[in-house]
Amino acid sequence: MNDAAPESALVAKCRDRSAVVAVLGLGYVGLPLVLRFTDAGFRVIGIDIDPAKVERLQKGESYIRHVPPAAVAAARARGFRATSDFAAAREADALLICVPTPLNKYREPDLSFVIGTVESILPHLRAGQLVCLESTTYPGTTEEELKPRIESTGLEVGRDVFLVYSPEREDPGNPHFETRTIPKLCGGSTPACLEAGKALYGAAIDRVVAVGSTRVAEMAKLLENIHRAVNIGLVNEMKIIADRMGLDIHEVIRAAATKPFGFVPYYPGPGLGGHCIPIDPFYLTWKARELGLSTRFIELAGEVNRNMPEWVVGKIVDALNQRSKAVRGSRILILGIAYKKNVDDMRESPAVALMELLSAKGAAIDYSDPYVPAFPRMREHWFDLKSVPLTAESISGYDCAVLATDHEAFDFALIQRHARLIVDTRGVYLEPSANVVKA
Ligand SMILES: NC(=O)c1ccc[n+]([C@@H]2O[C@H](COP(=O)([O-])OP(=O)(O)OC[C@H]3O[C@@H](n4cnc5c(N)ncnc54)[C@H](O)[C@@H]3O)[C@@H](O)[C@H]2O)c1
């Protein structure tokens, strides 16, 4: 075989969009990528081990609130298909891996999903393919975990197959950015790999930013998330201090944010949620240990952020006590259980920690969330509850309403008119009011 052939043929197919793209892992990251590549004119195959997701996509349905079913149906009409059969990987010119990278119970990286996916595609790899890892992970994963496995098939990375790391930067619910307009970092295992990666992503994403190695791209993604985790930890600590001083942290942040340079506002809440910020920083912590280094900012921010639900519960206890009520026996309504506003994603949601802490103290808990009609089956948490519709009668029936997630769909004025007590963890109620306690 001509040495240059697989690379130049692949680059040409990416540029003229005749390359077939397989997306492995069709969750919050993978599904938007499927739609972007389909919209850009590629034929796309989605591969997922979850048969329920495959079935729904095949029917042209969506299981993610911010992905409209019409977009999935339109992709189906353009030739997109979903399957659980990894043999489909052979048809693809580019394989994009978007599977979970959680922590295990010792808070160490759990790469089992990534490695499981790679091992499932190995029997179907062929010369001329591009493998892209998109899952968030520690620097070195692509070179240390993917490359040797791929080369165990006899195919050489950089000559026969091409390997890049390109982190996903999805921000579900963000009205200002979408997959196409979020610049995409790309680091190659070799220069030929990078060329292939740039050609593929450049055909679907407005701006591709090439970096010097897969490790730089992996570390850059972690820096982005660590930056958020540490700054959220900082404002959460500031919130506790401001509260003790009788100051409203949200008013303080709004004031500081009028400085047009050198200050980035971060907003405190009842804790830290989502699949990324509470988890990803600890990928670096684990890898740094290999070098005998500690990640003190990450650990400290993690500690502050993890303690926030307890602090909020303390504020709820005090507010009820002021009204001569004990938590035990109180009826408490949690407003918003998704981890952030306007989404249906419950992963690592601090609202769940609030529900567990309050029930452990004997409160009767209900919740209302327009995007989560029934409490979902989560790996470690379970409440047999359905979302309570918000009406004057339902709101006034609770001893306390805890505003955990400030979905724009909530009628905040209605809540304020009828709630006996609101504990506001999001700074929604700006004016002091007899029935509002900020937490
Ligand atoms: N959600 C976000 O906003 C976001 C943003 C940036 C980066 N990320 C990163 O992207 C990665 C994926 O996150 P997500 O939010 O899309 O997760 P997700 O849980 O929504 O989706 C992952 C999908 O992968 C599937 N899967 C698991 N093992 C598989 C296998 N062996 N083969 C094929 N499919 C498999 C699951 O069934 C699921 O559908 C993670 O590393 C995450 O850190 C997520």
Ligand as a Chemical Component Dictionary entry (heavy atoms), coordinates in Angstrom:
data_LIG
# 
_chem_comp.id                   LIG 
_chem_comp.type                 NON-POLYMER 
_chem_comp.pdbx_formal_charge   0 
_chem_comp.three_letter_code    LIG 
# 
loop_
_chem_comp_atom.comp_id 
_chem_comp_atom.atom_id 
_chem_comp_atom.alt_atom_id 
_chem_comp_atom.type_symbol 
_chem_comp_atom.charge 
_chem_comp_atom.model_Cartn_x 
_chem_comp_atom.model_Cartn_y 
_chem_comp_atom.model_Cartn_z 
_chem_comp_atom.pdbx_ordinal 
LIG N1  N1  N 0  -22.785 16.482 29.004 1  
LIG C1  C1  C 0  -21.973 17.470 28.725 2  
LIG O1  O1  O 0  -22.427 18.620 28.720 3  
LIG C2  C2  C 0  -20.510 17.258 28.389 4  
LIG C3  C3  C 0  -19.776 18.365 27.939 5  
LIG C4  C4  C 0  -18.440 18.178 27.576 6  
LIG C5  C5  C 0  -17.858 16.917 27.686 7  
LIG N2  N2  N 1  -18.583 15.854 28.148 8  
LIG C6  C6  C 0  -17.916 14.553 28.205 9  
LIG O2  O2  O 0  -18.393 13.751 27.130 10 
LIG C7  C7  C 0  -18.429 12.379 27.527 11 
LIG C8  C8  C 0  -19.821 11.809 27.327 12 
LIG O3  O3  O 0  -20.725 12.532 28.150 13 
LIG P1  P1  P 0  -22.287 12.543 27.921 14 
LIG O4  O4  O 0  -22.799 13.665 28.762 15 
LIG O5  O5  O -1 -22.629 12.543 26.480 16 
LIG O6  O6  O 0  -22.702 11.131 28.563 17 
LIG P2  P2  P 0  -24.097 10.352 28.444 18 
LIG O7  O7  O 0  -24.180 9.477  29.629 19 
LIG O8  O8  O 0  -25.202 11.338 28.168 20 
LIG O9  O9  O 0  -23.957 9.473  27.137 21 
LIG C9  C9  C 0  -23.047 8.460  27.006 22 
LIG C10 C10 C 0  -23.639 7.381  26.087 23 
LIG O10 O10 O 0  -22.636 6.399  25.866 24 
LIG C11 C11 C 0  -23.268 5.133  25.825 25 
LIG N3  N3  N 0  -22.263 4.103  26.052 26 
LIG C12 C12 C 0  -21.709 3.689  27.203 27 
LIG N4  N4  N 0  -20.792 2.735  26.972 28 
LIG C13 C13 C 0  -20.755 2.545  25.635 29 
LIG C14 C14 C 0  -20.009 1.700  24.793 30 
LIG N5  N5  N 0  -19.113 0.834  25.285 31 
LIG N6  N6  N 0  -20.215 1.794  23.478 32 
LIG C15 C15 C 0  -21.141 2.654  22.965 33 
LIG N7  N7  N 0  -21.889 3.460  23.723 34 
LIG C16 C16 C 0  -21.695 3.415  25.040 35 
LIG C17 C17 C 0  -24.350 5.231  26.885 36 
LIG O11 O11 O 0  -25.354 4.263  26.683 37 
LIG C18 C18 C 0  -24.844 6.679  26.665 38 
LIG O12 O12 O 0  -25.893 6.723  25.727 39 
LIG C19 C19 C 0  -17.939 12.355 28.965 40 
LIG O13 O13 O 0  -16.568 12.090 28.967 41 
LIG C20 C20 C 0  -18.186 13.764 29.442 42 
LIG O14 O14 O 0  -17.299 14.121 30.476 43 
LIG C21 C21 C 0  -19.911 16.009 28.496 44 
# 
loop_
_chem_comp_bond.comp_id 
_chem_comp_bond.atom_id_1 
_chem_comp_bond.atom_id_2 
_chem_comp_bond.value_order 
_chem_comp_bond.pdbx_ordinal 
LIG N1  C1  SING 1  
LIG C1  O1  DOUB 2  
LIG C1  C2  SING 3  
LIG C2  C3  SING 4  
LIG C2  C21 DOUB 5  
LIG C3  C4  DOUB 6  
LIG C4  C5  SING 7  
LIG C5  N2  DOUB 8  
LIG N2  C6  SING 9  
LIG N2  C21 SING 10 
LIG C6  O2  SING 11 
LIG C6  C20 SING 12 
LIG O2  C7  SING 13 
LIG C7  C8  SING 14 
LIG C7  C19 SING 15 
LIG C8  O3  SING 16 
LIG O3  P1  SING 17 
LIG P1  O4  DOUB 18 
LIG P1  O5  SING 19 
LIG P1  O6  SING 20 
LIG O6  P2  SING 21 
LIG P2  O7  DOUB 22 
LIG P2  O8  SING 23 
LIG P2  O9  SING 24 
LIG O9  C9  SING 25 
LIG C9  C10 SING 26 
LIG C10 O10 SING 27 
LIG C10 C18 SING 28 
LIG O10 C11 SING 29 
LIG C11 N3  SING 30 
LIG C11 C17 SING 31 
LIG N3  C12 SING 32 
LIG N3  C16 SING 33 
LIG C12 N4  DOUB 34 
LIG N4  C13 SING 35 
LIG C13 C14 SING 36 
LIG C13 C16 DOUB 37 
LIG C14 N5  SING 38 
LIG C14 N6  DOUB 39 
LIG N6  C15 SING 40 
LIG C15 N7  DOUB 41 
LIG N7  C16 SING 42 
LIG C17 O11 SING 43 
LIG C17 C18 SING 44 
LIG C18 O12 SING 45 
LIG C19 O13 SING 46 
LIG C19 C20 SING 47 
LIG C20 O14 SING 48 
# 
